[in-house]
Amino acid sequence: MTTTECPSFDLVRFYQEHRHFLQTKAWGEFQQAYGNQVVARSGTAADGGTWEYLAIVERGRFSSRLYCPYGPLYSSKAALQEALSSLKKESESFLVDFARVEPRGTLDAEELKVLGLRPAARNVQPPNSVINDVRADAVSEEDILLCGSTTRRQLYRYSLRDGVEYKTSYDPEDMVHFLDMMHTVAERTGIKPHEDAYFEVMAATLFPQKAAGLLLSVLDDKPIASLIFYSDGTTAGYAHAGSVEGHRKLSPPSGLFMHLQLFARASGHTLVDTYGVAPAGAGKDHAWAGFTQFKESFGGVRIAYPGTWELPVSKIRYTLYNLVGKVIEK
């Protein structure tokens, strides 16, 4: 069975209409535990459409804003308009310069502009992703394996043959395994991950309620790869991953990603969100080309969002913010 033959329903529509994990109560609790102010609002528009959002107060050197990651969630254009009105009102009460939003759904760029939104200089959350169908009543474990490329499927099976075990942990103390791997990756590649406290607070807040967890590849009783996933019970999101050096032949990331799908299916999820890939048609020179190819090699369906948009509140300060940004970029 080829990737295009994998069992599927309208994943894109389902995902667009479903609240993203970054808009959940659990994510708000983590943000508050990490020291951020959070505001959550919901309502019903005149046409019966509903809206809701979770926004985080962000204060930077050159601007302040209410940031609504992958939101607001809305069921009609009128509902989105009311959500934006609410965000503007809350922005005024928090004395911030603008609201930053990432609405999903079917509205295009021109429709968003009519609502007073302006495209941000750069996207914050990835506007492109790949999602995988893992419904237990429609997709078997063998289907999941067959949806991946021959190479990924073989690597997973070889890992089991060679003694790799896959474990799930909701113990915050196990976050140390991921942090050790991330430190090694950062030293090798020069990337700048979140500080340790970010992940430690995440584990302490989200792991006990199983809103997030840690998947581990273990060989000879030693973790060789780790993956943090988010969960709202419906979507399992690929959030952060790391591995140790010295096991290239086993390709720990391949086996662990395959296990994420099998775990999600077994635990009653509907889909897996790989969370961020390069735009469709991007060339090999794109910064995300490598891990995009990796994620697409497990099958799945591409989705695209309108990206990050901004709603000015203080037009003068918002204009200055954009001018400063252009000067810094030069």
C-alpha positions in Angstrom: 0.0 0.0 0.0 1.5 3.4 -1.0 1.2 6.6 1.0 -1.6 7.9 -1.1 -3.6 4.8 -0.5 -3.5 5.1 3.3 -7.0 5.2 5.0 -8.1 8.7 5.5 -11.1 10.9 6.2 -11.3 14.7 5.9 -8.3 15.3 8.2 -7.8 18.9 7.1 -11.4 20.0 7.9 -11.4 18.1 11.2 -8.1 19.7 12.2 -9.1 23.2 11.2 -12.3 23.0 13.2 -10.6 21.5 16.2 -9.0 23.7 19.0 -5.2 23.6 18.7 -3.4 22.5 21.8 -1.8 26.0 22.2 -5.4 27.2 22.7 -6.3 24.8 25.5 -6.7 25.4 29.2 -3.7 23.2 29.9 -1.5 25.3 27.8 -2.8 28.4 29.7 -2.0 26.8 33.0 1.6 26.1 31.8 2.0 29.7 30.6 0.8 31.0 34.0 3.1 28.6 35.9 6.0 29.9 33.8 5.2 33.4 34.9 3.1 34.8 31.9 -0.2 36.6 32.1 -3.0 34.8 30.2 -6.4 35.9 29.2 -9.1 33.5 27.9 -12.4 34.7 26.4 -15.3 33.1 24.4 -18.7 34.2 23.0 -21.4 33.8 20.4 -21.8 36.1 17.4 -25.1 37.5 16.1 -25.3 34.8 13.4 -24.9 32.1 16.0 -21.3 31.5 15.3 -19.0 30.8 18.3 -15.5 32.0 19.1 -12.9 31.6 21.8 -9.3 32.3 22.4 -6.4 32.0 24.8 -3.9 34.9 24.6 -0.6 35.5 26.3 0.6 38.9 27.3 4.1 39.5 25.8 6.2 42.5 26.6 9.4 43.0 24.6 12.1 45.7 24.2 10.3 47.4 21.3 6.7 46.4 21.6 4.1 44.7 23.7 1.2 42.5 22.5 -1.4 39.9 23.2 -0.4 36.8 21.4 -3.0 34.2 20.4 -1.1 31.2 19.1 -3.1 29.2 16.5 -6.2 31.2 17.4 -8.8 32.5 17.8 -11.0 29.5 17.2 -14.2 30.5 15.3 -17.1 29.0 13.4 -18.1 32.0 11.2 -16.6 35.1 9.8 -18.8 37.2 12.1 -17.6 35.1 15.1 -14.0 35.9 14.1 -14.8 39.6 13.9 -16.2 39.5 17.4 -13.2 37.6 18.7 -10.9 40.3 17.2 -13.0 43.0 18.8 -12.6 41.3 22.1 -8.9 41.0 21.6 -8.6 44.7 20.8 -10.5 45.5 24.0 -8.3 43.3 26.1 -5.2 44.7 24.4 -6.3 48.2 25.5 -6.9 47.1 29.1 -3.4 45.5 29.2 -1.9 48.6 27.6 -0.3 46.7 24.8 0.4 47.9 21.2 -1.3 45.2 19.2 -2.8 41.7 19.2 -1.0 39.0 17.3 -3.2 36.1 16.0 -3.0 33.0 13.9 -6.5 32.1 12.8 -7.1 28.8 11.2 -10.1 27.9 9.1 -10.9 28.8 5.5 -10.6 32.6 5.4 -8.0 33.8 2.9 -5.6 36.8 3.2 -7.9 39.3 1.6 -10.8 38.4 3.9 -8.4 38.8 6.9 -7.3 42.2 5.7 -10.9 43.3 5.5 -11.2 42.5 9.2 -8.4 45.0 10.0 -5.6 42.5 10.2 -2.1 43.0 8.8 0.3 40.3 7.9 3.2 40.0 10.4 6.7 40.5 9.2 7.4 36.9 10.0 5.4 33.9 11.1 5.7 32.9 14.8 4.1 29.4 14.7 4.7 27.3 11.5 1.9 27.9 9.0 2.5 24.5 7.4 2.3 21.0 8.9 1.7 17.4 8.1 -1.0 15.5 10.0 -1.4 11.7 10.2 -4.6 9.7 10.6 -4.3 7.3 13.6 -8.0 6.5 14.3 -8.0 3.0 15.8 -11.4 2.1 14.2 -10.1 3.0 10.7 -6.4 2.6 10.7 -4.5 -0.5 11.8 -1.0 -0.7 13.2 0.1 -2.2 9.9 -1.6 0.7 8.0 0.5 3.1 10.0 3.7 1.2 9.1 2.8 1.0 5.5 2.0 4.7 5.2 5.7 5.4 5.9 8.4 4.9 3.4 10.1 1.6 3.1 13.2 3.0 4.8 11.3 4.3 7.8 9.3 1.1 8.2 12.4 -1.1 8.0 14.3 1.1 10.5 11.5 0.8 13.0 11.4 -3.0 12.6 15.2 -3.2 12.8 15.2 -1.2 16.0 12.8 -3.7 17.6 15.0 -6.6 16.3 18.1 -5.0 17.8 16.6 -4.6 21.3 15.3 -1.0 21.3 12.3 -0.6 23.7 9.8 2.3 23.5 8.5 3.7 26.7 6.0 6.4 27.7 6.6 8.6 30.8 4.5 11.1 32.6 7.1 11.5 35.4 8.5 15.1 35.4 11.8 13.7 36.7 12.3 12.0 33.4 12.6 15.3 31.6 16.3 15.2 32.5 16.8 12.6 29.7 15.4 15.1 27.1 17.4 18.0 28.6 20.7 16.1 28.4 20.1 15.2 24.8 19.1 18.8 23.9 22.3 20.2 25.5 24.3 17.8 23.3 22.4 18.8 20.2 22.8 22.5 21.0 26.5 22.1 21.4 26.8 20.2 18.1 24.5 22.4 15.9 24.5 25.8 17.6 20.7 25.9 18.0 19.3 27.8 20.9 16.5 25.8 22.6 14.3 27.1 25.4 16.0 27.3 28.8 15.8 24.2 31.0 13.3 25.9 33.3 10.8 26.1 30.4 10.8 22.3 30.0 10.9 21.6 33.7 7.8 23.8 34.3 6.1 22.2 31.3 6.7 18.8 32.7 5.6 19.7 36.2 2.4 21.4 34.9 1.4 19.2 32.0 2.7 15.7 32.7 0.6 15.0 35.7 -2.6 15.7 33.8 -1.3 13.8 30.7 -1.6 16.9 28.6 2.0 16.2 27.6 4.4 13.4 28.0 7.7 11.9 27.1 8.4 9.1 24.7 11.7 7.3 25.1 13.8 5.0 22.9 15.7 2.8 25.3 18.6 0.5 24.5 20.4 -1.6 27.1 18.5 0.4 29.8 19.8 3.7 28.5 17.6 6.3 26.7 19.0 7.0 23.2 16.2 9.3 21.9 13.4 11.3 23.4 10.3 13.1 22.2 8.0 15.5 24.0 4.4 15.3 22.8 1.3 17.4 23.5 -2.1 15.8 23.9 -5.7 17.1 24.2 -7.0 13.6 23.9 -7.7 14.0 20.2 -4.5 15.2 18.7 -1.0 14.1 19.7 1.4 16.8 18.7 5.1 16.2 18.0 6.6 19.0 20.0 10.4 18.6 20.7 12.8 15.8 20.1 16.4 14.9 20.8 18.8 11.9 20.6 22.3 10.9 21.6 25.1 10.3 19.2 26.5 6.9 18.3 23.4 5.1 17.1 23.1 6.3 13.5 22.5 2.8 12.1 19.5 2.4 14.4 18.2 5.9 13.5 16.5 6.5 16.9 14.5 9.5 15.6 12.8 7.3 12.9 11.8 4.6 15.3 10.5 7.1 17.9 8.4 9.0 15.4 6.9 5.8 14.2 6.2 4.8 17.8 4.5 8.2 18.4 1.9 7.2 15.8 1.4 3.8 17.2 1.2 5.2 20.7 -1.3 7.8 19.6 -3.5 5.2 18.0 -3.4 2.9 21.0 -4.3 5.8 23.4 -7.4 6.8 21.5 -6.2 9.8 19.5 -7.6 10.8 16.1 -4.5 12.3 14.6 -0.9 13.2 15.0 0.3 16.7 14.2 4.0 16.8 13.1 4.0 20.5 13.9 5.9 22.5 11.3 7.3 21.8 7.8 8.5 23.9 5.0 5.9 25.3 2.5 4.8 23.0 -0.3 7.3 23.3 -3.2 10.1 24.7 -1.1 13.5 23.7 -2.5 16.3 21.8 -0.9 17.9 25.1 0.2 15.1 25.8 2.6 16.2 25.8 6.2 13.6 23.2 7.1 14.1 21.0 4.1 15.8 18.2 6.0 13.2 17.6 8.8 10.4 18.3 6.3 11.5 15.4 4.2 11.8 13.3 7.4 8.2 14.1 8.6 6.7 13.6 5.1 8.4 10.2 4.9 5.8 8.8 7.4 2.9 9.6 5.1 0.2 12.0 6.2 -1.7 15.0 4.7 -0.3 18.5 4.3 -2.2 21.5 5.8 -1.6 25.2 5.6 -2.7 28.1 7.7 -2.9 31.8 6.7 0.1 32.5 9.0 0.7 35.1 11.6 -1.4 38.4 11.5 -1.5 41.5 13.7 -4.3 43.8 14.8 -3.0 47.3 15.7 -4.3 48.8 18.9 -2.0 51.8 19.2 -1.4 52.8 15.6 1.5 55.1 16.4 3.4 52.6 18.6 2.6 49.8 16.1 4.1 51.9 13.2 7.2 52.6 15.3 7.5 48.9 16.1 7.5 48.0 12.4 10.0 50.7 11.6 12.4 49.5 14.3 12.0 46.0 13.0 13.1 47.0 9.5 16.1 48.9 10.9 17.2 45.9 13.0 16.9 43.6 10.0 19.2 45.8 8.0 
